[in-house]
Amino acid sequence: MEKYKKEWTGKKHLGAILFPFIAFIILNIEIFIKIKMNRGAL
């Protein structure tokens, strides 16, 4: 268990950083699409 503790901690921190970043990008893409739809471009 102790052997893999560092590896698990690193992956946990990576997920904590990537999850909000990916959610932020998806939100911005959806807002951009809605703006285009409202202007009649899509």
Secondary structure per residue as TSV (DSSP state, phi and psi in degrees):
chain	resnum	aa	ss	phi	psi
A	1	M	-	360.0	-46.2
A	2	E	G	-63.7	-28.6
A	3	K	G	-61.5	-38.1
A	4	Y	G	-100.8	6.3
A	5	K	H	-61.9	-45.3
A	6	K	H	-63.4	-41.8
A	7	E	H	-63.3	-43.9
A	8	W	H	-65.7	-42.7
A	9	T	H	-61.2	-41.0
A	10	G	H	-63.2	-42.6
A	11	K	H	-68.6	-35.5
A	12	K	H	-65.0	-41.8
A	13	H	H	-68.1	-37.5
A	14	L	H	-62.4	-43.5
A	15	G	H	-64.2	-37.9
A	16	A	H	-66.6	-28.7
A	17	I	H	-83.8	-43.2
A	18	L	H	-73.3	-35.8
A	19	F	H	-58.9	-52.3
A	20	P	H	-66.7	-32.2
A	21	F	H	-65.0	-45.3
A	22	I	H	-66.8	-40.2
A	23	A	H	-62.3	-40.0
A	24	F	H	-63.3	-42.6
A	25	I	H	-65.6	-44.0
A	26	I	H	-63.0	-41.9
A	27	L	H	-59.9	-44.7
A	28	N	H	-64.9	-38.3
A	29	I	H	-63.6	-43.0
A	30	E	H	-65.2	-40.1
A	31	I	H	-63.5	-42.2
A	32	F	H	-61.0	-43.2
A	33	I	H	-63.7	-42.3
A	34	K	H	-63.5	-38.7
A	35	I	H	-62.1	-43.9
A	36	K	H	-62.7	-39.9
A	37	M	H	-65.1	-41.4
A	38	N	H	-66.8	-31.6
A	39	R	H	-81.3	-8.9
A	40	G	T	87.2	11.3
A	41	A	-	-79.3	-23.6
A	42	L	-	-115.8	360.0
